[in-house]
Amino acid sequence: MTALLDATDSQMAMLADLVASLEAAEATLSSMQAARDGMLAMAGRLAIDIAREAAHPDHGDMAIRTVAAEIGAAQHLSDRTIERRMAEASWLVERFPTVWEAQGAGRISGAHARVIVDAGAHLDDAADRAAYAAEAVAIAETESPNRLRRLVRRLAEGFQARTVTERHREARKGRRVWTRDLDDGMAELGARGPAALVHGMFDRLSQMAHAVKKHSAQHEKAEAAEEAGSDGHPAGDRTIDQLRADLLADLLLTGTPAGHDTTDGLLGEIHARVEVAVPVMSLMGDDRKTADTVAFVRAPGDAACGISGDSLPPALLDGTTPIDITTARTLAGSAVGWDRVLTHPISGALLAVDRYRPSEQLRRHLRARDQRCRFPGCGIAARKCDLDHNHAASTGGATADVNLAAFCRRHHMLKHHSPWHVEQRAGGVLEWTSPTGRTYVDRPPPPNTVVFTESASEGAAGAVPVPF
């Protein structure tokens, strides 16, 4: 291409200035990130010092939570995120000061620093870490983070005092499974474990996917349709990636973990549990978005209210993740019981929660109201939380919705074992006071429902549904 060869001198000068400015901006960002890491490391050290001087038996765990909660509330972030950042910053600043200093000087980026620290995380000897870091920084100054990863892993291996077997035994302790919500009603399932097992799991899924696809291709279209997968399409129409995903869901949701089950089938009786909130009008309506999809209900005084299919809110998984209405209807049809959440048609405020077979009404009411942990920034679903008395029952606190709220175990402990204090105001509003005296207000999230506003064209006689 000759496009840039045809550029004028002023255009080339502008490009040169842009490149230099972006280079300077990137160096400044790296320096600021290093400064933030330094302050986060100082916050962690402050918490440890406070706990040490007070001889806390938990060796600083609650002090760190308290400090992280203060910083997180001020920045509108989860305190878990802040605590993780504090730990990562302390690891960088205290164990790899050379890398931190290089980032602070703008010689390497935060991405370079993470790659170097990750590769050398298991170097226990301070002298080895220092020698490794010096060489790694020199390489990082001329390589991209992607290229750097392979180089510093090889470099770190030369400083390892322990064998691969010893390191693997330690690394196995970090095996875990996690989920991450995505858009469009999707989510990711991640797993960390021994490489042989993870690759073996993937290989088995791949073999099964290819076998299903080959089997489907050998039959006529009608027969393949009878063997349709969970998404309603024949196996032959699905890609190998799609088949792997469907087979994984099939195995996890219907299979029995033979290696861990008991003789009386303890684990075989455990079924997946999810909570879905869906407005009844969405559940009953047509999910095909057409202009003429309109339902009518009668408001008080016989005023007709038009409800467009496009206006109905989606179903929500655990109060946060939208899912398609077809999935919600399938779950509703197979559920043994549903909590009915009654909301005000104008304000959307929660009025009551009941069930045709009443049981644990107050618990259902609070789960529907709170939806998630009520500490600022926390998103743990209410069904995984404790219901805690704001004023202890032992001192006369009422067991009622005006004195109860959902707290995850972490923040339940924080409330009782740290200087954080909470008061419940009208409407389920919680007012938290931090150790430094700052106040943070947490309001119940709005229910997933439909509310009505007055239509300008209809006047007082008509109403337009508004997803809350």
Secondary structure, 3 states (H helix, E strand, C coil): CCCHHHCCHHHHHHHHHHHHHHHHHHHHHHHHHHHHHHHHHHHHHHHHHHHHHCCCCCCCHHHHHHHHHHHHHHHCCCHHHHHHHHHHHHHHHHHCHHHHHHHHCCCCCHHHHHHHHHHCCCCCCHHHHHHHHHHHHHHHCCCCHHHHHHHHHHHHHCCCCCCHHHHHHHHHHHCEEEEEECCCCCEEEEEECCHHHHHHHHHHHHHHHHHHHHHHHCCCHHHHHHCCCCCCCCHHHCCHHHHHHHHHHHHHHHCCCCCCCCCCCCHHHCCCCCCEECCHHHHHCCCCCCCCCEEEEEECCCEEEEEEHHHCCCEEECCCEEECHHHHHHHHHHCCCCCEEEECCCCCCEEEEECCCCCCHHHHHHHHHHCECCCCCCCCEHHHCEEEECCCHHHCCCCCHHHEEEECHHHHHHHHHCCCEEEECHHHCEEEECCCCCEEEECCCCCCCEEEEEECCCEEEEEEEEEC
